Amino acid sequence: QVQLVESGGGLVQPGGSLRLSCAVSGSIFSILDIGWYRQAPGKERELVAIITRDGSSTYAGSVKGRFTASGDIAKNTVYLQMNSLKPEDTAVYYCCAASTRTYWGQGTQVTVSS
């Protein structure tokens, strides 16, 4: 089993920054990569970023250049640094671990508003 807990969400003004954390526990050895997703009200969940076990990362076009995924899966925590936040970034953010099956955290709310 794999467990994930997101934290770091909150209210921020446009142009501000937040850093989200995803704490991972359980069968960490089996995790190939961790994805960051978000879901806004009335919209489908969308992929934001992926970080792999070797530390490489990829990003959705909507966040590329503003968000950075980092951390070390083997050391139990990964991060999503979010800069230059926009109101359209408002969503619940989730981390998801790819293993023998997929595991999801409960999400953390990010609200970008003045």
Secondary structure as the mmCIF struct_conf table of DSSP 4:
data_model
#
loop_
_struct_conf.conf_type_id
_struct_conf.id
_struct_conf.beg_label_comp_id
_struct_conf.beg_label_asym_id
_struct_conf.beg_label_seq_id
_struct_conf.end_label_comp_id
_struct_conf.end_label_asym_id
_struct_conf.end_label_seq_id
STRN STRN1 VAL A 2 SER A 7
STRN STRN2 GLY A 10 VAL A 12
TURN_TY1_P TURN_TY1_P1 PRO A 14 GLY A 15
STRN STRN3 LEU A 18 GLY A 26
BEND BEND1 SER A 27 SER A 27
HELX_RH_3T_P HELX_RH_3T_P1 ILE A 28 SER A 30
STRN STRN4 ASP A 33 GLN A 39
TURN_TY1_P TURN_TY1_P2 PRO A 41 GLY A 42
BEND BEND2 LYS A 43 LYS A 43
STRN STRN5 GLU A 46 THR A 52
TURN_TY1_P TURN_TY1_P3 ARG A 53 ASP A 54
BEND BEND3 GLY A 55 GLY A 55
STRN STRN6 SER A 57 TYR A 59
TURN_TY1_P TURN_TY1_P4 GLY A 61 ARG A 66
STRN STRN7 PHE A 67 ASP A 72
HELX_RH_3T_P HELX_RH_3T_P2 ILE A 73 LYS A 75
TURN_TY1_P TURN_TY1_P5 ASN A 76 ASN A 76
STRN STRN8 THR A 77 MET A 82
BEND BEND4 SER A 84 SER A 84
HELX_RH_3T_P HELX_RH_3T_P3 PRO A 87 ASP A 89
STRN STRN9 ALA A 91 ALA A 98
BEND BEND5 SER A 99 ARG A 101
STRN STRN10 THR A 102 TRP A 104
STRN STRN11 THR A 108 VAL A 112
#
